[in-house]
């Protein structure tokens, strides 16, 4: 089967968490013998910021970490100049991520309507369907075979609003080729948090569930991420934590191995309107075997075992108690590691998600034989 992907970027994960999952899906498809071509804009926002932050060496490091990229990535200068007939040649399945221009999304639908033999799926991994429906309504999905939504709430929104006729829930997952437990190199520090500022969507929550507890417990540790304004960096210093900026996602397991605990602080839209969608960070943390303490979110779809795979803190005071317990109780920390790894291995790897994707393909009449 030949799979063609149109996304904002597979190469760059600079403020672009969807690249994490995309890489895992591509690697899994390739390992099973399928062909994959991933088209992305050469001058896209994430790639441009990656170059500004890390330079050409950062791009080279990513390509070195994912040896298949040179054969899979097909960058284009701009969407109007993209030769779609050539890009779609021989495709059996076409995946179109929601971070694409509406004109490109529509043009791909027109190719499908004109009788192209591939199946065409739109893939949504953002909260805009709930928080900014007018933006998502710009996408013309009339000729798409369906939508892959990264949570049940999003799936229902597409169907209830008449944006599509078929939709499937397709959660993100851990790329366990990359995210796995690594040995600690020396004595680990206390706390690590890896995440972006998020346009202020969790500024208050970061103060309550991360910076406040760290300062109160006198913890040492590290924060990685981008787009932190000056006031946020000052708050990190006041908490006695180190701000280390952007971290390539394939280096995250090394950072987890250098620390004893991490925290999940979901953005406000996921807590208020999108229950059941944790975003990808908890999957990756659990896959690395680092104990996790989460701020509140509703696991409406039963993805994990809250209280066993990770601890849940209802407020800042409880977060402080949970962090202290994990750091002081070696048996508790070890139990959380075991349970988290068990759940990821059983249910939430990119291998599981490719199984789900291939089942969807079969339901659409796509033969998923491997390439000759």
C-alpha positions as CSV (number, residue, x, y, z in Angstrom):
1,X,0.0,0.0,0.0
2,X,1.2,3.5,-0.8
3,X,0.4,6.1,1.8
4,X,0.7,9.8,0.9
5,X,0.6,12.4,3.7
6,X,0.1,16.1,3.5
7,X,1.0,17.8,6.8
8,X,2.5,21.0,8.2
9,X,5.7,19.1,9.0
10,X,7.1,15.7,9.8
11,X,10.6,17.1,10.0
12,X,10.1,19.9,12.5
13,X,8.6,19.4,16.0
14,X,9.2,23.1,17.0
15,X,5.9,24.0,18.7
16,X,4.4,21.2,16.6
17,X,3.6,18.2,18.6
18,X,1.8,16.4,15.8
19,X,5.2,15.7,14.3
20,X,5.8,13.3,17.2
21,X,2.9,11.0,16.3
22,X,3.4,11.4,12.5
23,X,7.0,10.2,12.8
24,X,5.8,7.1,14.7
25,X,3.1,6.3,12.2
26,X,5.5,6.7,9.3
27,X,8.1,4.5,10.9
28,X,5.5,1.8,11.7
29,X,4.1,1.8,8.2
30,X,7.6,1.5,6.7
31,X,8.5,-1.3,9.1
32,X,5.5,-3.2,7.8
33,X,6.6,-2.8,4.2
34,X,4.3,0.0,3.1
35,X,5.5,2.9,1.0
36,X,5.1,6.4,2.4
37,X,5.6,9.9,1.0
38,X,5.1,12.9,3.2
39,X,4.6,16.3,1.6
40,X,5.2,19.4,3.7
41,X,5.9,23.1,2.9
42,X,9.6,23.9,2.7
43,X,9.1,27.2,4.4
44,X,6.4,26.3,6.9
45,X,6.1,28.1,10.2
46,X,7.4,25.3,12.4
47,X,10.4,24.5,10.1
48,X,11.2,28.2,9.8
49,X,11.3,28.6,13.6
50,X,13.3,25.4,14.0
51,X,16.0,26.8,11.7
52,X,15.9,30.2,13.5
53,X,16.2,28.4,16.9
54,X,18.6,25.6,16.1
55,X,20.0,26.3,12.7
56,X,20.8,23.8,10.0
57,X,22.5,21.5,12.5
58,X,19.1,21.0,14.3
59,X,17.5,19.8,11.0
60,X,20.5,17.5,10.4
61,X,20.2,16.1,13.9
62,X,16.6,15.2,13.3
63,X,17.3,13.6,9.9
64,X,20.1,11.6,11.6
65,X,17.7,10.4,14.3
66,X,15.1,9.2,11.7
67,X,17.1,7.6,9.0
68,X,14.0,7.1,6.8
69,X,13.3,10.8,6.4
70,X,15.5,11.4,3.4
71,X,13.5,8.8,1.4
72,X,10.1,9.9,2.7
73,X,10.0,13.7,3.0
74,X,8.9,15.6,-0.1
75,X,9.1,19.4,0.7
76,X,7.4,21.8,-1.6
77,X,7.9,25.6,-2.0
78,X,4.2,26.6,-1.8
79,X,0.9,24.8,-2.2
80,X,-0.2,26.6,-5.4
81,X,2.9,25.3,-7.1
82,X,2.5,21.7,-5.9
83,X,2.0,19.2,-8.7
84,X,-0.9,17.2,-7.2
85,X,-1.1,14.7,-10.1
86,X,2.5,13.8,-9.5
87,X,2.2,13.9,-5.7
88,X,-0.8,11.5,-5.7
89,X,0.5,9.1,-8.4
90,X,0.0,5.5,-7.2
91,X,-1.5,6.5,-3.9
92,X,-3.8,4.1,-2.1
93,X,-4.4,6.2,1.0
94,X,-4.0,9.9,1.4
95,X,-3.9,11.5,4.9
96,X,-4.5,15.2,5.1
97,X,-3.7,16.9,8.4
98,X,-5.9,19.8,9.6
99,X,-2.9,22.2,9.6
100,X,-3.0,22.7,5.9
101,X,-4.4,25.5,3.8
102,X,-8.1,25.2,3.0
103,X,-7.3,25.5,-0.7
104,X,-5.1,22.5,-0.7
105,X,-7.6,20.5,1.3
106,X,-10.3,21.4,-1.3
107,X,-8.0,20.6,-4.2
108,X,-7.3,17.1,-2.9
109,X,-11.0,16.6,-2.4
110,X,-11.6,17.6,-6.0
111,X,-9.1,15.0,-7.2
112,X,-11.1,12.4,-5.2
113,X,-14.4,13.5,-6.7
114,X,-12.9,13.3,-10.2
115,X,-12.5,9.5,-9.8
116,X,-9.1,9.1,-8.3
117,X,-8.7,5.6,-6.9
118,X,-7.2,6.5,-3.5
119,X,-9.1,6.9,-0.3
120,X,-8.9,10.3,1.3
121,X,-9.0,11.0,5.0
122,X,-8.9,14.3,6.9
123,X,-7.0,14.1,10.2
124,X,-7.8,16.6,13.0
125,X,-5.6,16.9,16.1
126,X,-6.6,20.3,17.5
127,X,-9.3,21.8,19.7
128,X,-10.4,24.3,17.1
129,X,-13.5,22.1,16.1
130,X,-14.8,23.0,19.6
131,X,-13.1,26.4,20.3
132,X,-13.1,28.0,16.8
133,X,-15.7,26.1,14.7
134,X,-15.8,28.9,12.1
135,X,-12.1,28.1,11.3
136,X,-12.8,24.4,10.7
137,X,-15.9,25.1,8.7
138,X,-13.6,26.6,6.0
139,X,-12.5,23.1,5.1
140,X,-14.4,21.6,2.2
141,X,-14.6,17.9,3.1
142,X,-17.5,16.9,0.9
143,X,-15.4,14.5,-1.2
144,X,-13.4,13.0,1.6
145,X,-14.0,9.4,2.7
146,X,-14.0,10.4,6.3
147,X,-12.3,12.1,9.2
148,X,-9.8,10.8,11.8
149,X,-10.4,12.7,15.0
150,X,-8.0,12.5,18.0
151,X,-10.9,12.2,20.4
152,X,-14.5,11.1,20.6
153,X,-15.7,14.6,21.3
154,X,-14.1,15.9,18.1
155,X,-15.5,13.0,16.1
156,X,-19.0,13.8,17.3
157,X,-18.6,17.4,16.4
158,X,-17.7,16.6,12.8
159,X,-20.8,14.4,12.5
160,X,-23.2,16.6,14.4
161,X,-22.3,19.7,12.4
162,X,-22.5,17.9,9.1
163,X,-18.9,18.5,8.2
164,X,-18.5,14.9,7.1
165,X,-20.5,11.7,6.8
166,X,-18.0,9.3,8.4
167,X,-15.6,9.8,11.3
168,X,-13.4,7.6,13.5
169,X,-11.7,8.3,16.8
170,X,-7.9,7.9,16.3
171,X,-6.0,8.9,19.4
172,X,-2.4,9.8,19.4
173,X,0.1,7.3,20.9
174,X,3.7,6.8,21.8
175,X,6.4,6.1,19.3
176,X,8.1,3.4,21.3
177,X,11.0,3.2,18.9
178,X,12.0,6.6,20.4
179,X,10.2,6.8,23.7
180,X,11.5,4.1,26.0
181,X,13.2,3.9,29.4
182,X,16.8,4.9,29.3
183,X,19.4,4.5,32.1
184,X,20.1,7.6,34.2
185,X,23.5,9.2,33.6
186,X,24.5,10.2,37.1
187,X,22.3,11.3,39.9
188,X,18.9,12.5,38.5
189,X,17.4,15.9,39.3
190,X,13.9,16.1,40.8
191,X,11.5,17.5,38.2
192,X,11.3,18.0,34.5
193,X,8.4,19.6,32.5
194,X,8.4,19.6,28.7
195,X,5.9,21.7,27.0
196,X,5.3,25.0,25.2
197,X,3.7,28.1,26.7
198,X,0.6,27.5,24.7
199,X,-0.6,31.0,23.9
200,X,-1.5,31.5,27.5
201,X,-4.0,28.7,27.4
202,X,-2.5,27.3,30.7
203,X,-0.6,30.1,32.2
204,X,-2.6,30.1,35.5
205,X,-2.5,26.3,35.6
206,X,1.3,26.2,35.2
207,X,1.6,28.5,38.1
208,X,-0.7,26.3,40.3
209,X,0.4,22.8,39.3
210,X,4.0,23.3,38.3
211,X,5.8,26.4,39.5
212,X,4.1,26.8,42.8
213,X,4.6,23.2,44.0
214,X,8.2,23.2,42.7
215,X,9.0,26.4,44.7
216,X,7.2,25.2,47.8
217,X,9.1,21.9,47.8
218,X,12.4,23.5,46.9
219,X,12.8,21.2,43.9
220,X,15.5,21.3,41.4
221,X,14.8,20.6,37.8
222,X,14.3,21.7,34.2
223,X,11.7,23.2,31.9
224,X,11.9,22.8,28.2
225,X,9.7,24.5,25.6
226,X,9.3,27.5,23.3
227,X,7.4,30.8,23.1
228,X,7.8,31.6,26.8
229,X,7.3,35.3,27.4
230,X,9.6,37.2,29.7
231,X,7.2,37.1,32.6
232,X,7.0,33.3,32.3
233,X,10.8,32.9,32.3
234,X,10.9,35.1,35.4
235,X,8.4,32.9,37.2
236,X,10.5,29.9,36.3
237,X,13.5,31.5,37.9
238,X,11.5,32.4,41.0
239,X,10.6,28.7,41.3
240,X,14.3,27.8,41.2
241,X,14.0,25.8,38.0
242,X,16.1,26.1,34.9
243,X,14.5,27.1,31.6
244,X,16.4,25.4,28.8
245,X,14.3,26.3,25.7
246,X,13.5,24.1,22.8
247,X,14.4,20.4,23.1
248,X,14.2,18.2,20.0
249,X,11.6,15.6,20.7
250,X,13.8,12.6,20.0
251,X,16.0,13.9,22.9
252,X,13.1,13.9,25.4
253,X,13.7,10.4,26.6
254,X,17.2,11.4,27.7
255,X,15.7,14.4,29.6
256,X,13.3,12.1,31.3
257,X,16.1,9.8,32.3
258,X,17.9,12.7,34.0
259,X,14.9,13.5,36.3
260,X,12.8,11.6,38.8
261,X,9.3,12.9,38.1
262,X,7.3,14.8,35.5
263,X,4.0,16.7,35.4
264,X,1.2,16.9,32.9
265,X,-0.6,20.3,32.7
266,X,-3.2,20.1,30.0
267,X,-4.3,23.3,28.2
268,X,-7.6,24.8,29.3
269,X,-9.7,23.8,26.2
270,X,-8.9,20.1,26.7
271,X,-10.0,20.3,30.3
272,X,-13.2,22.3,29.7
273,X,-14.5,21.1,26.4
274,X,-12.6,18.1,25.2
275,X,-12.7,15.4,27.9
276,X,-10.9,12.2,27.0
277,X,-8.1,13.9,25.0
278,X,-4.8,14.0,27.0
279,X,-2.6,15.2,24.1
280,X,0.6,13.2,23.3
281,X,2.8,14.1,26.3
282,X,1.4,11.6,28.8
283,X,1.7,8.8,26.3
284,X,5.4,9.6,25.8
285,X,6.2,10.1,29.5
286,X,4.6,6.8,30.5
287,X,6.5,5.1,27.6
288,X,9.7,6.3,29.1
289,X,8.9,5.0,32.5
290,X,9.1,8.3,34.4
291,X,6.5,8.7,37.2
292,X,3.8,11.2,36.2
293,X,1.6,13.5,38.2
294,X,-1.3,15.1,36.3
295,X,-3.4,18.2,36.8
296,X,-7.1,17.4,36.5
297,X,-8.5,16.2,33.2
298,X,-11.4,13.8,32.6
299,X,-10.3,10.5,31.1
300,X,-13.7,10.1,29.5
301,X,-12.6,7.4,27.1
302,X,-10.8,5.2,29.6
303,X,-7.4,5.4,28.0
304,X,-5.5,5.0,31.2
305,X,-5.9,3.9,34.8
306,X,-5.7,7.2,36.8
307,X,-4.3,6.6,40.2
308,X,-2.3,3.6,39.0
309,X,-0.6,4.7,35.8
310,X,-0.2,8.2,37.1
311,X,-1.3,10.3,40.1
312,X,-3.9,13.0,39.7
313,X,-3.8,16.2,41.7
314,X,-7.0,18.2,42.0
315,X,-5.3,21.5,43.0
316,X,-1.9,22.9,43.7
317,X,-1.7,21.7,47.3
318,X,-2.5,18.1,46.2
319,X,0.1,18.4,43.4
320,X,2.7,19.3,46.1
321,X,1.7,16.3,48.2
322,X,1.8,13.9,45.2
323,X,5.2,15.2,44.1
324,X,6.6,14.8,47.6
325,X,5.2,11.3,47.8
326,X,6.8,10.2,44.5
327,X,10.1,11.7,45.4
328,X,10.2,10.2,48.9
329,X,8.7,6.8,48.2
330,X,10.8,4.6,45.9
331,X,8.2,1.8,45.9
332,X,5.5,4.2,44.8
333,X,7.7,5.6,42.0
334,X,8.6,2.1,40.8
335,X,4.9,1.0,40.8
336,X,3.9,4.0,38.7
337,X,6.7,3.2,36.2
338,X,5.6,-0.4,35.9
339,X,1.9,0.4,35.5
340,X,2.5,3.2,33.0
341,X,4.8,1.1,30.8
342,X,2.2,-1.8,31.0
343,X,-0.6,0.4,29.8
344,X,1.4,1.9,26.9
345,X,2.6,-1.5,25.8
346,X,-0.9,-3.0,25.9
347,X,-2.8,-0.2,24.2
348,X,-1.1,3.0,23.2
349,X,1.8,2.5,20.8
350,X,2.0,3.7,17.2
351,X,1.8,0.0,16.3
352,X,-1.7,-0.1,17.8
353,X,-2.7,3.0,15.9
354,X,-1.5,1.6,12.6
355,X,-3.6,-1.5,13.3
356,X,-6.6,0.8,13.7
357,X,-5.7,2.8,10.6
358,X,-5.4,-0.4,8.5
359,X,-8.8,-1.6,9.8
360,X,-10.3,1.7,8.7
361,X,-8.7,1.2,5.3
362,X,-10.2,-2.2,4.9
363,X,-13.6,-0.9,5.8
364,X,-13.2,1.6,2.9
365,X,-12.2,-1.1,0.5
366,X,-8.4,-0.4,0.5
367,X,-6.3,-3.5,0.2
368,X,-3.5,-3.0,2.7
369,X,-1.0,-5.4,1.2
370,X,2.6,-4.4,1.5
371,X,4.6,-3.0,-1.4
372,X,6.2,-5.6,-3.7
